[in-house]
Amino acid sequence: MAHIYQSHVIITKRFQHLESSRRFTTSLKPDSNRAQSLSHNGNRVSLAVVSNSQSTVEAAATSAAAIDVESDEKMKASEVEGFGDECLVNEYGWIVRRMEAKVDSEIKQVSEIQAEAFHEPSVIFNDTLFRFFKAEVLSGLLYRLRNSPPDRYACLVAYSITEASNLRPQFVGVVDVTVLRDEDVLRHLEGPVEYLYVSGIAVSNSFRRRKVATVLLKACEMISWRWGHEYLVLRAHEDDMGARTLYENAGYRTVSGDPSWVSWVGRRRRILMFKRTGHSN
């Protein structure tokens, strides 16, 4: 699947600084080695790191509890202000809209779906590593929400049409879109100075192979059209034929890939794919 955007960890009153043993990336960064396709090698974290990260994990758990307490008040406020952006796509029984950046319960749901989708299980200390990773994903999401203009970054969420009237619908899939201008990517495109980068696409395990990812990709096209960008770009692992088939069926085509030496050092090669929508400023 597409990867997660590499983000800088921030310090807030509720979130402790996370000193991760491994950086996690998303197909989002102009270019780290998994910017990308969420690259998190949890199984390589040393035992010392597991020990030192315990306080961070506990802090993350406390923060999650705080989110639950605050979300009720914010949900009540949203009823007055108008809950949720307008629907971007409504197909196959799924609705996609923009995540409410000020509703903590939505932020928590998104981070949990992405963490479950991109975490690489470890033989030992898997539960602890997963909790640490989930806190890291949450912190990255908060950073992007707080530091990105509304017309440069959006997190899109999918849920069942049967929950359309529910103020707190259960999300089944998410995807990030970010406006970027990486020169290594632009040289493969014709004319644009920026493009819309698709990353962090994730679907809950029990809802996979039910067109959720297809609908999320269509919503990305809607954002591209509204923001006036002609190209959508993403990365996928070369050996992930399921993801590649999904993107190809959605109209993406491969334009380049990682050099062959990447596999020599134990990393999975990625390919760069794009789709031209015909919409531009």
C-alpha positions in Angstrom: 0.0 0.0 0.0 1.0 3.6 -0.1 3.2 4.8 2.7 3.0 7.2 5.6 4.5 10.7 5.5 7.6 11.2 7.6 6.8 13.7 10.2 8.6 15.5 13.0 7.6 14.5 16.5 6.2 17.4 18.4 5.9 18.4 22.1 2.5 19.3 23.4 0.9 19.4 26.8 -0.6 16.0 26.3 2.1 14.3 24.2 5.6 13.5 25.3 8.4 13.8 22.9 8.8 10.4 21.2 12.3 9.2 20.7 11.8 6.5 18.2 14.3 3.8 17.6 13.2 3.6 14.0 11.7 6.4 12.0 8.5 5.6 10.3 7.8 7.1 6.9 5.0 7.4 4.5 4.8 7.4 0.8 4.5 11.0 1.5 7.8 12.5 2.0 9.5 13.7 -1.2 11.9 11.0 -0.2 13.0 8.9 2.6 13.2 5.2 2.0 9.7 4.4 2.6 8.1 7.8 2.1 6.4 5.8 0.7 4.7 2.9 2.2 5.0 3.2 5.9 8.3 1.7 6.6 8.6 0.6 10.2 11.0 -2.1 11.2 9.6 -2.8 14.6 11.2 -6.2 14.8 14.6 -4.6 14.7 14.2 -2.4 17.7 16.7 -3.3 20.4 15.7 -4.5 23.8 17.3 -1.4 25.4 14.9 0.8 23.4 12.0 -1.3 24.5 13.0 -0.6 28.1 13.6 3.1 27.6 10.4 3.6 25.7 8.1 2.3 28.5 7.5 5.8 29.9 6.6 7.0 26.4 4.1 4.2 25.9 2.5 5.0 29.3 2.3 8.7 28.3 0.6 7.7 25.1 -2.0 5.6 26.9 -2.7 8.6 29.2 -3.1 10.8 26.2 -5.5 8.4 24.6 -7.6 8.5 27.7 -7.6 12.3 27.6 -8.8 12.2 24.0 -11.8 10.1 25.0 -12.8 12.5 27.7 -12.5 15.6 25.5 -14.2 14.2 22.5 -17.7 14.2 23.9 -17.6 18.0 24.4 -16.1 18.5 21.0 -18.8 16.3 19.4 -21.5 18.4 21.1 -19.9 21.6 19.7 -19.8 20.0 16.3 -23.6 19.5 16.3 -23.9 23.3 16.4 -21.2 24.1 13.9 -22.1 21.4 11.4 -20.4 18.1 11.7 -18.0 17.0 8.9 -17.1 18.2 5.5 -19.4 17.5 2.6 -19.2 14.0 1.1 -16.5 13.6 -1.5 -17.6 10.2 -2.7 -20.5 7.9 -2.0 -20.1 4.6 -3.8 -20.3 0.8 -3.1 -22.0 1.6 0.2 -19.1 3.7 1.5 -18.9 7.5 2.2 -15.7 9.4 2.1 -15.2 12.8 3.6 -12.4 14.9 5.2 -11.6 14.0 8.7 -12.6 16.6 11.3 -9.3 18.0 12.5 -10.7 19.4 15.7 -12.5 16.2 16.8 -10.1 14.1 18.9 -12.1 10.9 18.6 -11.7 11.0 14.8 -8.0 11.6 15.1 -7.7 8.7 17.4 -9.6 6.4 15.0 -7.4 7.4 12.1 -4.1 6.8 13.9 -5.3 3.3 15.1 -6.3 2.2 11.6 -3.0 3.3 10.2 -1.0 1.8 13.0 -2.7 -1.6 12.6 -2.2 -1.5 8.9 1.5 -0.6 8.8 2.9 -2.2 12.0 5.3 -5.1 11.3 4.8 -7.8 13.9 7.8 -8.7 16.1 8.6 -12.1 17.5 9.2 -10.6 21.0 7.7 -7.6 22.7 5.2 -7.2 19.9 2.5 -5.7 22.1 4.8 -3.1 23.6 6.3 -2.2 20.2 2.8 -1.9 18.7 1.8 0.5 21.5 4.9 2.6 20.9 4.3 2.6 17.2 0.7 3.6 17.5 1.8 6.6 19.7 4.3 7.5 17.0 1.7 7.4 14.3 -0.7 9.5 16.4 2.0 12.1 17.0 2.8 12.3 13.3 -0.8 12.8 12.4 -1.1 15.6 15.0 2.0 17.3 13.6 0.6 17.3 10.0 -2.8 18.6 11.1 -1.3 21.5 13.1 1.4 22.5 10.7 -0.2 22.1 7.3 -2.5 24.7 5.5 -6.0 23.3 4.8 -5.4 23.4 1.1 -2.1 21.6 1.3 -2.9 18.5 3.4 -6.0 16.5 4.2 -6.8 13.2 5.9 -9.8 11.5 4.2 -11.9 8.9 6.0 -14.3 6.2 4.8 -17.3 4.8 6.7 -20.5 2.9 5.9 -23.4 4.7 4.4 -25.5 3.1 7.2 -23.7 5.3 9.6 -24.3 8.5 7.7 -26.5 9.9 10.4 -24.2 8.9 13.2 -22.3 11.7 14.8 -19.4 9.3 15.6 -19.3 6.8 12.7 -16.9 3.9 12.7 -14.1 4.6 10.2 -13.1 1.6 8.1 -10.4 3.3 5.9 -8.2 6.4 5.7 -5.8 8.1 3.3 -3.6 11.2 3.4 -3.2 13.6 0.5 -0.5 16.3 0.6 0.7 18.9 -2.0 4.4 18.4 -2.8 7.0 19.6 -5.2 9.8 17.1 -5.1 12.0 17.6 -8.2 12.8 13.9 -8.4 9.1 13.3 -9.0 8.4 16.4 -11.1 10.9 15.4 -13.8 8.6 12.4 -14.6 5.6 14.7 -15.1 4.7 17.1 -17.8 4.5 20.7 -16.8 3.3 21.0 -13.2 5.2 22.6 -10.4 3.3 20.7 -7.7 1.4 17.5 -7.4 -0.9 15.7 -5.0 0.8 13.0 -3.1 -1.3 10.0 -1.9 0.0 8.1 1.2 -0.9 6.3 4.3 -3.8 4.5 2.7 -5.1 1.9 5.1 -8.2 -0.2 5.5 -9.3 -2.1 8.7 -8.7 -5.8 8.4 -12.3 -6.8 8.5 -13.3 -4.5 5.7 -10.6 -5.3 3.1 -11.5 -6.4 -0.4 -14.8 -4.6 -0.1 -14.0 -1.6 -2.4 -13.0 0.7 0.5 -9.6 1.5 -1.0 -11.1 2.1 -4.4 -13.5 4.7 -3.0 -10.7 6.4 -1.0 -8.6 6.7 -4.2 -11.6 8.3 -6.0 -11.9 10.8 -3.1 -8.3 11.7 -3.7 -9.2 12.6 -7.2 -11.9 14.9 -6.0 -9.5 16.7 -3.7 -7.1 17.0 -6.7 -9.8 18.6 -8.8 -10.9 21.0 -6.0 -7.3 22.1 -5.3 -6.5 22.4 -8.9 -3.7 19.8 -9.3 -3.4 17.8 -12.5 -1.3 14.9 -11.1 -1.7 12.4 -8.3 1.4 10.5 -7.2 2.0 7.6 -4.9 4.5 4.9 -4.2 4.1 1.1 -3.8 6.3 -1.8 -3.0 7.4 -3.5 -6.2 6.5 -6.9 -4.8 3.1 -5.9 -3.5 1.0 -7.1 -6.5 -2.3 -6.5 -4.7 -1.6 -2.8 -4.1 -0.2 -2.4 -7.6 -3.3 -4.0 -9.2 -5.5 -1.7 -7.1 -3.6 1.4 -8.3 -3.5 0.3 -11.9 -7.2 -0.4 -12.0 -7.7 3.2 -10.6 -5.7 4.6 -13.6 -2.2 4.9 -12.1 0.9 3.9 -14.1 4.5 3.2 -13.2 7.1 5.7 -14.2 10.2 4.8 -12.1 11.5 2.6 -9.4 14.2 2.4 -6.7 17.7 1.3 -7.9 18.5 -2.4 -7.7 21.0 -1.9 -4.9 18.1 -1.2 -2.5 17.3 -4.9 -2.4 20.9 -5.7 -1.7 20.8 -4.0 1.7 17.6 -5.8 2.7 15.0 -3.2 1.7 12.0 -3.6 -0.4 12.1 -1.8 -3.7 9.4 0.8 -4.4 7.9 2.0 -7.6 6.7 5.5 -8.4 3.2 5.7 -9.9 1.1 8.6 -11.1 -2.3 9.5 -12.5 -3.1 12.5 -14.7 -6.6 13.7 -14.0 -6.8 16.5 -16.5 -7.7 19.0 -13.8 -5.4 21.9 -13.3 -5.3 25.6 -12.3 
